[in-house]
């Protein structure tokens, strides 16, 4: 069956686009992907989403987003899109071996935590290496953990981890931090946090079959010297990458992988395909800005569909 | 908790898991873990499909931290498959259902 609109992604952008297109009777179908609810599902308290003066847990907020869209009969599926073909209309979307066709497409695939790209990192993921402090911090009570990074998310994770860990070492490749001043001050003054400057993680050490991670090899970015550093856990917080692999060669992307939208709109380089949320925004990257652009994409899609009739 | 799975804690772990006469799939989870909420319904589906062939248990790591620690759990959700009291497989993260059933099929 041919659809009017398919939405790929289920963070604040995708689910807001679902709410708006559903209320416009476009009967959207949402493919939620591997992480239904998006990046907010791996955070704890969200204190800056308007309307929740006491704050709200990230996963709870996303459950509310989904329920609100479903109330107007948006269809949401915990399914991952494998392939798309945007070369002709209707657009084609493959999920497992099923083909879906749609007159318009809203892309809200967001961004994911970037990893270092080491083989030992992949091998030890879940066995001492983590990209989610709020998921895994609990398992490091009275342990020594390191956080890799120097931006706001690295600083936030470092402070969060002090709730559990006895010692947190922040590994940063430069001699100054990048995060906001207020977070920098909190980190520098914190009695449990030590910053190791001019250092990168060169290798992770440990065997997933017997005890997991035992430490890392650090590289001094000035001298190039390598040194062993023992720790119980590694948390990676070196920023995000847009989930745009599906669209390579089909949509115009920036060099860093973000989808290019026409200024002041959610139009992409292919007519009938709209992009919203973090997949097209490397600047603000907030739940509220993503939700706002999801709304814009829904309205752009609705008006565009009308113009085609 | 789905109707085809049981709650596992420190009090029933030995009898329900280690001494079970079938393969046992244990879901280590917690309320505050977003990806655990995603995996929960998938585990329920597996429990229903394999009802009678395996035992499916859910273990809240907040309530039973000593078991999580004994098995070296460092990330949740984590699924462990036990057979005759020994861990056969460990799956970390909110994985698709097929990855769970593939792992289970090796032990049936």
Interface residues (C-beta under 8 A of the other chain):
Chain A: X34 X35 X36 X37 X40 X41 X42 X43 X44 X57 X58 X59 X62 X78 X80 X125 X126 X127 X128 X130 X132 X134 X135 X136 X138 X139 X140 X211 X212 X233
Chain B: X30 X32 X33 X34 X35 X37 X38 X41 X42 X61 X62 X68 X69 X72 X73 X74 X75 X76 X78 X92 X93 X94 X96
